[in-house]
Amino acid sequence: MRIELPAFLVIVILTLSLIGCGNNRPFNNTKWIEGSLRDRGRMSEDLVNSNILIGATVGEAEQLLGPADFTYPTALQYKIDLGWPLKDPKHYGLQVHFDASRRVHTVKIVD
């Protein structure tokens, strides 16, 4: 016995699966500083994968990313919107972690 999905359900599933595709953008510090949280979200994966910030000092990181939304003893956090449907963007952030010499050792997306 074969069960057929209604056409509208198939369309909804396909639409939701394509919403996130193609949204990533290369990091651009001017667009990061001047852009929206969604613009930042689109560049976040590039910041994580490219290692642009690894080895940078706190000052160099802040020069590229601007002032952090949250500052912790060993990290800076920036608000981002990843654009995921049905997920509240206010919980997502890009964290830049520092070692004892105050140089970036890890950049990650957190929720």
Secondary structure, DSSP 8 states (H G I E B T S, - for coil): ------HHHHHHHHHHHHHTTT------HHHHHHS-HHHHHHHHHHHHHH-TTTT-BHHHHHHHH-S-SEEETTEEEEE-----TTS-GGG-EEEEEE-TTSBEEEEEEE-
